[in-house]
Amino acid sequence: MLGPRQHRCSERGEAMRARRLIDLRTRLLRISAVYALIWFHPILLVVAVLLGAGGYGIANELRWGYTVAVTGAVLQVVFLVLAWGTNILGFPQIISLLFDGALVALLLHPQSREYQRIWFK
């Protein structure tokens, strides 16, 4: 059985791990937004705005930011699959799919969702 001090330390450790996940997904959101802007396609511009706004919202612990980020990340994966079809497993496309899939996985990770549910305004 854990004493009060050990319990607080384990809670602090969990909060730090969750915070690191938030930092990582915020960086990935911003990088994905920049890459979507570089392509300058109308659909990707919408995704870039969603990802950028979501990154801002998550960095400032705003609940709407999480929802916008998830929407943008999922749309990015969907558009990537629709654009490349069966060629998605080719060399340059698979790298994009891996990074975009990792972003969706980070956003929907249970620890991230729990942190968002508790701490976001």
N, C-alpha and C positions, 0 to 999 in steps of 0.2 A: 504494500500500500504506500502511496506517495504522500509525503508530508505537504503542508501548505507551500513551503518554499520550492520544493521540487515540482509541484503542480504548476506554480506560476512560471517556473523556468521552462517547462514543456510547452505551456501556452505561448510564451514569448517566442520560443523556437518555431512553433507552428505559424505564428503571425509573421515572423521574418521570412519563412519559406514562401508564404502566400505573397508577401510584399515583393520578393524576388520574381515570382511569376508575373506579377503585375508590371514590374519594370521591363521584363523580357517581352511581354505581349505589347506593351506600349511602344517599345522600340520597333518591333516587327510591324505594328500598324503604321508607324510613320514611314518606315522604309518601303512598305508595300504601297502606301499612298504616293510616294515620290515616283516609284517605278510605274504606277498606273498613270501618273501625270506625264511621264516621259513618252508613253505610247501615243498620247493625244488622240484617243478614240472617244467619241461621245459617250459610249456606255462606260468606258473605263474612267472617264472624267467624273461620272456620277459615283462610281465605286471609290475613286480617290477622295472625293469630298466626304463620303461616308466614313472611310477609314481614317482620314485626318480628323474629322469631328469626333469620331469614336475614341481615337487616341487622346485627344484633348480632354474629353469627358472622363475617360478612365484615369488619366494623370491627375485630374482634379477630383476624383472620387465622386462623380456624378452618375446617378443611376441611368439616366438616358444615354450616357456615353457607352455603357456596356451594351445596351440594346442596339445602338447604332453600329457599334464595332462588330457585333455578331452578324448583323444584317449585311454589312459591307464585306466581311470576310467570306460569308457563305455565298454571296452574289459573285464574288471574285472567283471562287472555285467553280461555281456553276457556269459562268461565262467562259472560263478557261476550258472546261470540258466541252461545252457547246462549240467553241471556236475550233478546237483541234480534233474533236471526235476520237476516232480510233488511233490517231497519230499522237495522242497524249502521252504514250509510253516511249516516244522518241527521245533523243538525247536532250535537247535544250528544254523541251516542254516538261519532262519529268522533274527537272530541278524546280521549275516554277510550281508544279503541282505539289511537290514535297514541302516547299516553304509555305504555300498557301494552306495546305492541309495541316501543317504544324501550327499555324496561326489559329485556325478553327479549333484544333484540339486544345491549345492553350486557353482559348476563350471559354470553351465548354467544359474544361476540366472541373471536376467536383470541388476541388479546393478553391479555384478561382470563383466559381459560382457562389460558394459559401461566403467567401470574403466579400464579394460584391453584395450579397444579401444582407450581411451584417453591417458593413461599414459605409456603404455608399449612401449619399443623401438623395 
